[in-house]
């Protein structure tokens, strides 16, 4: 008993999903679509479920959490024998006997391109631009309520800005690169220990 949905042949007796020869790249979404069709077929309804899918939770307009396909029982994906690299991508493929969702095929090296936090972007959807990602990175709080951008300004002032530093004990100040404001202000004692009394990373 078998069911065919290109490029997959589902053998309900061996519990193998044979991939057509010449097909080396599989998307999890295509596999899951074929699994649902096989389970709903006249042959498939006589047997236990082949697999389940999870994910595809909407994160925003057109952006969804990636798909995870779990093969149940002893079901495995089986590529045609030959000397090539086969890839399964576009989500996560898990399950199978012993946690191995891909059956051994002589000469075939299989790459399961998995992701712990994959997303799927549908047509018309959008993902953050490079500029938006950069802005979010600089705005991220790193330490003591200071963002990455604020810390960078403070570092620049201390390393390259004009400075007022006493020869002994006294007050010190490091100014911004434009020499318009004090960024780091404090005091230093005779032993060299210093105390920062004010910082301005804006």
PyMOL commands that set and color helices and strands:
alter all, ss='L'
color gray80, all
select helices_A, chain A and resi 28-40+44-46+97-99+130-139+148-160
alter helices_A, ss='H'
color red, helices_A
select strands_A, chain A and resi 2-5+8-11+16-19+25-27+51-55+58-60+63-65+67-71+76-78+84-89+92-95+108-112+119-121+141-143+146-147+163-164+170-175+182-188+194-199
alter strands_A, ss='S'
color yellow, strands_A
deselect
rebuild
show_as cartoon
